[in-house]
Amino acid sequence: MSISRLFSNSDLPNTKSFHGVMVNKGRVDVTCVGMGCVDSSLDDVYDTVDDMPVWAQERIAMLMVCKDGQTINHIGRRVDDSTFWLFSMGGE
């Protein structure tokens, strides 16, 4: 995953941690950033979004209908059509 695409905007989420998710030709690459990564429930790679935990699938689905750069509080941020931040509030 190109981590620079996740940090193209300076307004990082104010959360315990977040997951950078990139979907490329069906494959999903995940990078966790922050203090909560030790207990992360997400793997680094998935074959498809459907293989991810339901909470992550639901957040990605919500962000897919947003505009690039749009943030949904406590859910995540759509960076572009294939890159998302999923915010972690500690209960996932």
C-alpha contacts under 8 A as a table, 3 or more apart, distances in Angstrom:
res1	aa1	res2	aa2	distance
1	M	22	M	7.04
1	M	29	D	6.30
1	M	30	V	7.59
1	M	31	T	7.51
2	S	5	R	5.91
2	S	6	L	7.62
3	I	6	L	5.35
3	I	7	F	6.90
4	S	7	F	5.29
4	S	8	S	6.26
5	R	8	S	5.42
5	R	79	V	7.99
5	R	83	T	7.80
6	L	9	N	7.71
6	L	20	G	6.36
6	L	79	V	7.20
6	L	83	T	7.41
6	L	84	F	7.80
6	L	85	W	7.52
7	F	10	S	6.53
7	F	12	L	7.67
9	N	12	L	7.42
13	P	18	F	7.54
13	P	87	F	7.16
15	T	18	F	6.96
15	T	87	F	6.56
15	T	88	S	6.31
15	T	89	M	6.23
16	K	34	G	6.27
16	K	35	M	5.97
16	K	36	G	5.65
16	K	88	S	6.25
16	K	89	M	6.27
16	K	90	G	6.98
17	S	32	C	7.08
17	S	33	V	5.55
17	S	34	G	4.17
17	S	35	M	5.81
17	S	36	G	5.13
17	S	37	C	6.62
17	S	87	F	6.57
17	S	88	S	5.37
17	S	89	M	7.54
18	F	32	C	5.86
18	F	33	V	5.47
18	F	34	G	6.57
18	F	85	W	6.35
18	F	86	L	5.47
18	F	87	F	4.45
18	F	88	S	5.18
19	H	30	V	6.35
19	H	31	T	5.50
19	H	32	C	4.36
19	H	33	V	6.15
19	H	85	W	5.49
19	H	86	L	5.03
19	H	87	F	6.55
19	H	88	S	7.50
20	G	30	V	5.59
20	G	31	T	5.02
20	G	32	C	6.22
20	G	33	V	7.54
20	G	83	T	7.20
20	G	84	F	5.86
20	G	85	W	4.68
20	G	86	L	6.56
21	V	28	V	6.76
21	V	29	D	5.78
21	V	30	V	4.67
21	V	31	T	6.63
21	V	82	S	7.96
21	V	83	T	5.60
21	V	84	F	5.08
21	V	85	W	6.14
21	V	86	L	7.40
22	M	28	V	5.67
22	M	29	D	5.25
22	M	30	V	6.59
22	M	82	S	5.53
22	M	83	T	4.51
22	M	84	F	6.53
23	V	26	G	6.03
23	V	27	R	5.71
23	V	28	V	4.56
23	V	29	D	6.55
23	V	49	V	7.92
23	V	82	S	5.05
23	V	83	T	6.55
24	N	27	R	5.29
24	N	28	V	6.41
24	N	82	S	6.87
26	G	47	D	6.60
26	G	48	T	5.18
26	G	49	V	7.25
27	R	45	V	7.38
27	R	46	Y	6.00
27	R	47	D	4.73
27	R	48	T	5.26
27	R	49	V	7.59
28	V	45	V	5.61
28	V	46	Y	4.99
28	V	47	D	6.24
28	V	48	T	5.99
28	V	49	V	6.46
29	D	44	D	5.88
29	D	45	V	4.70
29	D	46	Y	6.65
30	V	42	L	7.51
30	V	43	D	6.95
30	V	44	D	4.77
30	V	45	V	6.01
31	T	44	D	6.36
32	C	37	C	5.68
32	C	40	S	7.55
33	V	36	G	7.85
33	V	37	C	6.48
34	G	37	C	5.95
35	M	38	V	7.14
36	G	39	D	5.85
36	G	40	S	6.48
36	G	88	S	7.75
36	G	90	G	7.34
37	C	40	S	4.80
40	S	43	D	7.93
41	S	92	E	7.07
42	L	52	M	7.39
42	L	53	P	7.43
43	D	46	Y	7.17
46	Y	49	V	6.88
46	Y	51	D	6.17
46	Y	52	M	6.70
47	D	51	D	6.71
48	T	51	D	5.47
48	T	52	M	7.36
49	V	52	M	5.43
49	V	57	Q	6.38
50	D	53	P	7.93
50	D	57	Q	6.88
52	M	56	A	6.36
52	M	57	Q	6.28
53	P	56	A	5.51
53	P	57	Q	6.41
54	V	57	Q	4.98
54	V	58	E	6.08
55	W	58	E	5.26
55	W	59	R	6.36
55	W	92	E	7.06
56	A	59	R	5.17
56	A	60	I	6.17
56	A	86	L	7.36
57	Q	60	I	5.22
57	Q	61	A	6.12
58	E	61	A	5.08
58	E	62	M	6.32
59	R	62	M	5.16
59	R	63	L	6.23
59	R	75	I	6.06
59	R	76	G	7.09
59	R	86	L	6.94
60	I	63	L	5.05
60	I	64	M	6.01
60	I	84	F	7.24
60	I	86	L	7.66
61	A	64	M	5.19
61	A	65	V	7.12
62	M	65	V	5.94
62	M	66	C	7.23
63	L	66	C	5.16
63	L	72	I	7.70
63	L	76	G	7.14
63	L	77	R	6.63
63	L	78	R	5.61
63	L	84	F	7.48
64	M	67	K	7.97
64	M	78	R	7.15
64	M	81	D	7.10
66	C	70	Q	6.13
66	C	78	R	6.73
67	K	70	Q	5.50
67	K	78	R	7.00
67	K	80	D	7.84
68	D	78	R	5.44
68	D	79	V	5.31
68	D	80	D	4.80
68	D	81	D	7.03
69	G	77	R	6.61
69	G	78	R	5.44
69	G	79	V	4.98
69	G	80	D	6.92
70	Q	77	R	5.75
70	Q	78	R	5.67
70	Q	79	V	7.46
71	T	75	I	7.81
71	T	76	G	5.82
71	T	77	R	4.17
71	T	78	R	6.49
72	I	75	I	5.38
72	I	76	G	5.50
72	I	77	R	6.21
73	N	76	G	6.59
74	H	87	F	6.09
74	H	88	S	7.60
74	H	89	M	7.02
75	I	86	L	6.10
75	I	87	F	5.53
75	I	88	S	7.92
76	G	84	F	7.13
76	G	85	W	5.12
76	G	86	L	4.36
76	G	87	F	4.91
77	R	84	F	5.70
77	R	85	W	4.99
77	R	86	L	6.72
77	R	87	F	7.98
78	R	81	D	7.34
78	R	83	T	6.43
78	R	84	F	4.65
78	R	85	W	6.49
79	V	82	S	7.73
79	V	83	T	5.30
79	V	84	F	5.41
79	V	85	W	7.32
80	D	83	T	5.25
80	D	84	F	7.08
88	S	91	G	7.47
88	S	92	E	6.94
89	M	92	E	7.32
